[in-house]
Amino acid sequence: MQFAVGVPNVREYGDPHVLMELGRHAEAAGWGGFFIWDHLVYREPGDPVCDPWVALTAVATTTTRMRLGIMVCALARRRPWMVARTAAAIDVLSDGRLVFGAGLGSLGEGEFTAFGEEGDDRARADRLDEGLEIVTGLWSGEPFSFHGRHYRVDETAFRPVPAQRSLPVWIAGRWPSRRPFRRAARWNGLFATHHEVALGQTMTPGQLDEIVRYTLDHRVNEGSFDVVMEGTTDGPGPAEAARVSAYADVGLTWWVEQLNWARGSLDATRARIDLGPPGAIVPRENDG
């Protein structure tokens, strides 16, 4: 089991200095990962928002060990070739610590249609699938071309390639929608959320088990597969470690401690990070 910190890029977290500071705290406290939301705007007009790729770059330069990622990149509202360039650069800069999370994004009206982009869920899903093919194809460094319904890439080769030979791709989904989890089954991991679980709450092991079983039933590729979920704990200790282990029993490999205004102030977030993960981190073979 690995443990990460998950923080927003909006409101009081919409300052790259804050996110960089929290990243330093997380690594010092023994967390194994640091993941940032991807929003362009948020719920209220004027909510501060930080570009997550800029913030992640800053965190990469001030840490040395943790996995880093955007959880998750709303790929359908970004140009996939630009994402491929940025992600590869951050993976090189961080010496191979990037995880690439991707999903539809949660604010179809506010972040898509309000800026002239297609906000329909199905259209965004189609763009996401094409975008994933382009991003990973360009990461190969070999001549690559793509001609789809939404995107076209004439033959080109992108270099440098990511530091990791196979940069992990985790796909987000919100149960009970099935298509995102069939998509996740084709990649390296799933980031599971549930429509019955509100911000600041944690899904049950039974809810996660249903999601994992469905996804693995559609898995055709060999190799390791990560199961990632957000949750809340009060800190390290036997009781919290035992509670988290119930999720490991149904396949969870990454617990992401959900930290935002639903948990309290920014000072409360710092305090929770400094307490450290709720259980012992088990190193993965490919983590060095």
N, C-alpha and C positions, 0 to 999 in steps of 0.2 A: 504494500500500500504506500502511495505517495500522498503528500499533503501540500496544498498550494493555497495561496491567498488570492481571492478574487475581488477586485475593486472596480467601481464605476469610473467613467471619464467625464462625469458631469457634476453640476452643482459644486459642493465644496471640494470635490475631487477633480474639478475641471481646471486644475493648475498643474502643469508638468513638474513644478518644483515639489508639490505635495506628493505626486505619484513617485517621483524619484526618491524622495525621503522614505516613503513607505516601503519601496523596494529594498532599500538598504536595511531598514529595520527587519524586514522579512528574512533576508538572507542571514543576518546576524542572529536571528532567533531560531534558525534551523529549519525553516520552511523549504520545501523542495521545488516550489514553483511560484510564479507571480503572473497573474492573468488580469487583463484590463478589458472592460467593455468597449464596444464600438458604437458610438452614437454621433450623429451629425448635429442634431438639435435634441431637446428633451421636452418634458411635459409642459413646462411653462415658458412663455416668451421671455427671452433674456437669460434663461438658465445658462451659466457658464459651461462650456464644453471644450475639452482638450483633444486635439488630434491624437488618437491612440498610438499611431505608428511613431510619431515624434516622441511621445512619452516612453514608449517601449525602447526606443533607441537610447534615450537618456538612462533608463534603468539598466540596459545592457552595458553601458560604459561604466557603471558604478557598482556592478555585481560581477561575480566570477563563477558561481556554481549553479544557481537556480535555473530551472527551465523557465522560459518566458513565452508569452503569447497573448494574442487578442482573442478573447473568448466572448463572442466570436465575431469574425470579420463579416460584415454584411456585403458579401462579394458582388451581389447583383447591382449595387449602386456604385461600384468602383470599376475602373477599367482593369481587366485581369492582367494585362501586360505590365501595367504600372505596379500592381500588387506583386507580381512575380519579381520585378526588379527590387522593390523595397524589401520584401521578405528575404530574398537571397542575400541582400546586403546586410540585413540585421543578423541573419544566421552566421555570416562570415564574421561580423563584428563581435558577436557573442561567443565565438568559437564553438558553434554548433549546438546552441541551447534553445533554438526556436521550436515552438509547436505552432502549427498553422490550424487555427480553428475557423470554420466557415459555416454560415447559415443564412436564412432568409432575411434576418433582421426583424425587429418587433414593431416598428412604427411605419407601416405602409403608407399611410396618408401623410404624416408629418415629415418623413425623411425621403419619400419617393415622389409621390404625386405633387407635393408642394414645390418641388424643384424640377417639375417637368419629366420625371421618370415614371415608368410603368409601375403602379402600385399593386396590381392584382397578384395574389399569392401564386397562382399557377405560372404566370409570366415570370415572376421573380425566381421561381423554382427552376424554370427552364434556363434562365440566364445563369443561375448558380451552377447548374450541371455543366453548361458550356464553359463557364469561367474556370471551374476546377480542372477541366481537361486542358485548357490553355495554360493555366498557371503551372501545373505539374509538367506539361509538355515542354514549356520554356525552361523549367529548372533542369532539364536533362543536359542542356548545353549543346545538344545536337541539332542539326537542321530540323526545323519544325514548321508545320503549316496547319491551318485550321479554317474550315469553311462551314459555319453553322447557320442557324436561323437568325441569331442575334449578333454574332461576332464573326469577324474574318481576320485571319493572320496570314499574310503571304510568307513564303518560306524565309525563315531567319534563324539565327542561333544566338541565344542569350548567354553571355559569360561576364563575370564569373558565376559559377554554379554555387548553390548553397554548400556550406561546409559539411553538412550531413549528406551522406550518400542517398539516404531515403528520409527526407524531412517528414515527420509525422503530420498527417492530416486528420483532424478530428471534426466530425460533422455534428452540428446541433440539431435537435428535434424537440418538439413539444407534443408529448403524448396526450390524446390518442391518435393524432395524425400519424399515418403509417409511412408515407413516402419518405420523410426525412430519415427514418431508421433503415429503410431499404437502401437509401443513399449511403448512410453511414457504413452499412455492411460491405460496401465496395472499397472503403478506405481503411484508415488505420485506427479509428476509434470513434466513439459516440459521446456527445455531451448531452446528457439527458435532462430535460425539464418536463413538468407535468402540469396540465391545465388546472388541476385541483389544488395545486400548491402555490401559494402567494409569495410575494417577495418577503424574505425574512423567515420563511418556513422551510422545512425539510421533508421531502417525500419519504414514505415508509420503505423498509426493505422489500415488502411485498410489491409495492408499485414499481420499484426499480427492477425487481426480478422479472415482472411481466415484460418490461421494455427490453431487458437483456435477452430473454428467451426469444422474443420475436426477432430481434436483430440478428442474433446468431443463427437462427433458422434460415436466414437469407444470406449468410456469409458464404462466399465461394473461394475467397483468396486464403492462402496459407499465411502464416506469420503471426506475430504478436498483435493483439487488439486491445486497445485501452477502453475502459468504461469510466466515464467522468461524470461527476454530479456535484452540485452545490449543496451545502448544508451548513448548519450552525452548531457550534459547540462552545462551552464556557472556558475551555482550556485543557491542558494536559491533566491526566489523572486516570486511575483505574476505571472509574465509571464511564467516562467519556470514551476511553479506549475500547471498552467492551461494547459500547453502543455503536461505534464506528465499525468494529469488527463484524457486526451483523450484516453490514453492507458488503464487506469483503467476501462474505460467505455466498453472496449472490452475484459476485463477479466484479465489484467495484475495484478499480486500480488507482484512481485519483479522487481524493476528497478535496473539494475546493471550498475553503471557508468563505462564506458569503458575508462580505463586510460593506455596509452602506448605511444610509441614514435610518433604515429600519432597525439597525442594531444600536443606534445611539449617535453620539457626536463623533467628530473626527478624532478627538482625544480618546474616545472609547475604542475606536478602530486601532489607533496606535497601541493602546494598552493590550488589546486582544492579540495583536500581532506579536508583541513583545513576550507574551506568555508562551508562545510556541505552539506547534501542532499538537493535536489531541492524542496522538500515538506515535510510536516509533516508525521512522521512515525505513522501508526496506529497499535497498538499492536495486535498480534494474541493471541487467547485464550491459545494455547499450548506453548507460549513463556514465560509464567510466569508473 
